[in-house]
Amino acid sequence: MFSIEVLPNDVVTIDLTQHGIPANAVILYSKCTSDDCRALLFPIEFPVKLESYLTVYCMSTGMSLEPGKGSALVCWIETGTDAQSSIRIANAFRDIAKHDFTNAVVETFSGFEIALYTLITSHLDKHCSSQTLKRNLERRLTAAVMMQEFLPGVCEQLGVKPLNKDVSDALRRLRECRNRLLHRGTTEVITPSMAGEFLVAALIGIAFVRYIEGITLATIG
């Protein structure tokens, strides 16, 4: 949350990078308010969305036309090298907000799976000199194999403690739930607590994957 200037009956454009939000961030939610109710603030959407900027129209309430102070609340996540992963997680947040927990599960696991796939394939590119062997390994990169075999193997190679068991178990349940929803046509009921638990596990998993990526880059450097 940060302070903004309110200009009644005018448009205010806020550069989010000036408030500690990276230029590559995906905005999940934003809300702007006037501190003294001199204006109602409405977001303006453009055909091409600029994630680094927030534009609002300050509709006067008749209290005063003088500039005033306001506040902005912005929830965001940073896009990594795997932009699609961040987009999927952002979609999951939005689905949960709409109470679409089934689609939130699908988007949540996709976000984690994309991040993990990016790590594993990058690791193979750097450490597997045989193109034939690499192609054969890449054919085995199902979600289950990446989670159960490749990720622990990368951690062991780098001397990194593996992902916490509780988080790994939650990610396994998330994967199994996603598979039931997509591949078996189940009408399984996803509760808000389940969707929340899965989303938290995926966020931790993605953070762990990006931590491993950082170690890999540092090792190469």
N, C-alpha and C positions, 0 to 999 in steps of 0.2 A: 504494500500500500504506500502511496506517495501523494504529495500535495500537487494540485494543479490550479491554474488560473481559470476563473469562470467569467465569461464575457456575455452578459445577457443579450439575447437576440443576435448572436454571432456564432461563428464556427471556430472551434478550438482544435488544433492539430497537435498531438502529443508525440514527441519522438521518444519511443520506449527505450532506445539505447542510452538515453540520458538518465535513465532511472534504473540502470543495472540489469536490463533485460537484453540478452544477446540478440544480434541481428538475425541469427538463424533460429530463433525460438519459434515454437508453434504456440499460438495463443489459444488457451482452452476456455477462458472466461474473462470477461472484463465488465466493470461497473463503475460509473462515475456519478458523483453526487455533489451538490452545492452544500457548503457548510451551514449556510443560513437560509436556505430555501429561496434565494432570490431568483433561481432558475431551475427548470427541469432539464436534465441532460439526456439527450438521445443519441445513440451511436449512429454514424452514417456509414452504410455499406457501399463499397464501390465494386464495379464489375471485376476488376483485378484487385485482389486483396493484398495490401502491403502490411505484412506482419509486424514490421518495425514501427508502424505508426498507428495511433488510435485517434480517430476523428469524431468529434461529438458536436451536436448542435445544442446551444444553451437557450432554451425557450424561457423568456422572462415570465415570472409569475406576477409582475406588477409591483413587487416590493421595492426594487431599485434597478436602474439601468447601469449603475456603476460597476466596474470590475470587482469581483470578490474572490474568495478562496473556496476551493473544493478539494475532494479526495478522489483518487482512482485506485481501484483494486483490480489487479491483473494476475491471473493464474496462468502459468506457462510451463512448457518443458523445452529443453534444448535439443535441437536436432543434431545427431552425431553424423558420422560418415555414412551411416545407413539411414538416410532421410525417411525412407518408407517405414522403418520401424517406429520412428517418432510420430509419423502421421497415423499409423494404426493405433498407437496408444492414445493419441489425441481423440481419435474416433471412439475408442472405448470409453473415455471420460464422457464424451457427449452422449453416447448410448446409455450409460448409467444415469446421466442427468435426465434422459427421456424415459427411464425405466424400461429400456429395451435390453434386459440383462442377457438374453440369449445371444444377440448380436455382439454385445460387449465381450462375452466369453470368446467368440470367434476372433474379434479384433485384438483382444488382449494377447491371446496366444500367438497370433500372426506377428504382432510386434516383437515378442520375445524370440520367436523362431527366425525372423529375418535378421535380427541382431546377431543371434548365435551362428546362423549360416554365414553371415559376412565374416565373422571372426574365424570360423573353421576353414573356409575356403582361402582366406588371406594367409592363414597359418600354413596350409598345404602349399600355396604358391611359394612361400619363403623357404620351406624346409623339405619339400619333396622334389628332388631333381629329375626324377623319372616321370615324363609326361604320361606314359602308359599306366604306371602305378597310380598317379594322381587321378587320372580319369576313372580308374577302377574304384578308388576310394570315394570319389565324388558321387558315384552311383549308389553308394551305401549311405549317403547323407540324409536319411530320414530323420524326423524330429527325435524319435526315440533313441536312435543310434547316436546322434549328436549329443544328446543329453546324458546318456548312460555310458558312452565309451569315449567319444572324441573330446568333450569338454574336460572330463577328469584326466584324460591323457595329456592334454595341453597344460593343465594345472601342474601335473606331476613333472612334466618336462621343464617348466619354468620355476619349479620349486614354490608354488603358490598353494596355500591351503584351499581345499575345494569349497564349493558353495555349501552354506549351512544346510544340514539335513532337513530341517523343517521347511526351509524355502524350496529345496529340491523336491520334497514330497508334495508340496503345494503345486509346484510346476508340473509334476507328473500327473496329479489329479486334474489340473487344468488341461493338459494335453489329452487325457482320456475323455474328459467332458467334451472338449472341442470335437474329438473324433466321433463320439456318439451323436453329437448334434449334426455333424456334416455328413458322415458316412453311413449312419444307420437310420437316419430319419426319425430319431427319437423325439418325443414330445416332452422331454425332461424339463421339469420346472427349475429354473435358476432363481435362487433367492437373492435379495440384495446383499446379504452377508457373504454368500458364495462369490458373487461378482466382485465384491470389495476385496475379499481375501485373495482371489486370483489376480486382481489388478496389482495389489501390493507386491505379491510374489513376483509378478512379471517385471515390475519396476526395479525391484532388488536384483532380479536376474539380469536385466539389461545393464544396470549399473555395474554389476560384477563383470559382465562381458566387456564393457568399455574399460574397466580397470585392467583386465587382462590385455586388451588392445594396447593400452598405455605402456604396460610392462614390455610388451613385444616390441613396440617402437623404440623404447629406451634401450633395449638390449641390442637392437640393430644399430642404433646410433652409437 
